[in-house]
């Protein structure tokens, strides 16, 4: 069965990101009334479960390990937002003192040209880390979008606390309401969309060999910074009209990314239908299994059947079977692209088949199907 036990490195990483988040929040407390901070924190946290559910709804075909998702979110909420906040503050002070501009002009320059570079770089580092240390988890553009969205949501949540505290401190309840509408309701996916440019590029690079991968990643990085800079620049210099234009641009990017996710889902289905029928001789895969694995409604119906007849243990077995079978199809694609050697392929193939066998052994067997099951026939 698949286990997602936290490693020592993960625990240490979460401790570091947690300390960075606390440091970032301490600046918010010191910069405003403590009561304002807790109001801002509650408002920033409120939409997070809904936003996370929306992102994870795209990740149903081949769900990513929870530990990786948690770390990506924590990195955005802690390390990325703290370092970016400090660098952005130094940039603002430098522009004010060096160029001798007023605070508003300096802030607009820093927000348009400095913040996108700093913030996208800090968020993108966790994606580079996944490419370096968890490359096998980046099976396609969907994975890159999911991880980028997680780090972006974490970053936006912590950043919103600072914005909400400042709005309360400067303009009171009315200013807070406007800021919450603009940042928490109208543009909650802005940061995930920016960083998804890097996520798609990194996922593409994970499936390829050669120096061209660096060019692709650089292009994605520049795309993220440009999109971020356009959003900030239009909001800073053009006002509401510019913000509306930038919002339309973000919506176009959102629909393009959703299209990429659905196309990637079709790719995974094609891999399942291509490679899994060859395993029918093992008794672990049948025609009905391939049909079930090829559609999200079929997978959901199978999980409902498993839970109805086998409780939580049956549901866990079906989840393990579906994930292992999907990973088996993706393993064949990595081998076809020469991303892994024959020895690695054989080892991972054996492990996945063992997992599928173990999962099928724990499938529930309703009373009416007990006699054929006793003869070695798997329940439909």
C-alpha angles and dihedrals in degrees: 000000000000113000124188100195116171113250125218089253091053093049091048090048092051090050091053093046090047092053090048090051090051090050091050092049090048089062089053091051092048093046094053146013112303089231089056089053094056091046089050092046092052092049092047093049096044099080096037097092091050093047093047091050090051092052095044090049086072091055101063101109096061109004116210121237111276092227091060092047093049092049092049091051092045092049090055094045095045124017099026097046094044097050093040090050093051094046092046090051092051090048091052092050091046093052092047094050099037104038093033095225127148122265096258094049092045091049092051092050092047092047095048103040108016108035096054092054094046099041098044090047092052093047093043093055092075089054090052087050090055090050091051102041106017102033093141089063092062098080097155146334092294090065091050091050092048095051092043090050092050094052090043093052091049091050093047092049094055093040091051090058089060093046093048092049091050092047092051092046096047105032107012126222095336093054090047091052092052092047093049091051093048098043106023102036111021100036110020091135097050096104094042090051093049094050093042087076087066092041094056091047094049092048090050090050091050090061096048141064130218139048093295088082091073091056091050093050091047090051091051091048092051090047091054093049093046093050090047092046093049091052094048094040096051091047092048102042109022102037127207094345092052091046089054091053091048089048091055089050090053091050090053090051090048093054091045090053091048088052089051090052093052092046090050090050090056089051092055091047089052090052091051092049092046103046109024099064088067088067095060090102089064091061090233097100130041134174091264090052092054090049091049093048092049096067135046093222089052091050091048092049090050091052091049090051091049093049094045093051102029108025121218093333091055092047091050091050092051092048090051092048094050094047094046092048091050091047089052091059091047090048090059090052092052089051091048090053089049090241091135134032127244093259093052091046092052093047094049092042090054092048093050093048090050089051091050090049092049091048094049090050088061096046111124117255113208116218094253091057098046097099096055090041090055088056091055101265115136117231114257 
